[in-house]
Amino acid sequence: DTFNLWANVSETVLDEGFELTDDVDVPIGRYRNDHVWFFGNTSRSRAISADITALRSEFYGGSLKSAGGTLTLAPSPQVALGLGFTRNDVDVPDGSFIADITSVRASYSFSTRLTTNVLVQYNSLDRAFSTNVRVSFIHRPGSDLFVVFTENRGDERRVWNLQDRGLVMKVTYLARL
C-alpha cells in the first residue's frame, strides 16, 4: 500500500488564447499553476485493489478540483477488470464546468508474451465515448509488436455518433551487435 502527497509551484505563460470548452475561453497571459496532489493505492498483489486521487490546483486564473478512484478486480494473474471514476470541477474567470470521466479497463494475458488491454471511457462534458484496444506480442525481449484500435463516438446530438476510428501497428526490433 502506498500513499503520496505532492506539491508543485509553477507558472504557465500562454502566447495564444484557447477554448477550454465550448463556452469557456482562456485568454493570453501568465497564470499560476500551483497544485497539491494526493495519490494512494492498495497493493496490486491482492485480488481486489483500489486507487484514489485528489488534486487542488490553481488553473488559468481560477481553480481545478479533481477527485477520483479506481477499483480493480484481478482474480488471477492473467485477468484484471477495473472500474474508475474522476470528477473535475473547474472554475475560471470566464466560466465554470464539471467534467466526469467514467472508465472501464480490462486486460487478459494469454501468456507472458501475448497480452490484450481494453479501455472504454465516457466524458460527461463532451458526451463522448472513447475505446482503445491494444494487443501486444513480445517476440523476444526488446522486440515487440503492438496493434492498437481506437474509436471515438459522441457529439452534442447523439452519444453514439462516430467521430473517428483508427488502427495502428508498431513493430520494434532490438538488434544485438
Disulfide bonds with the S-S distance in Angstrom:
none
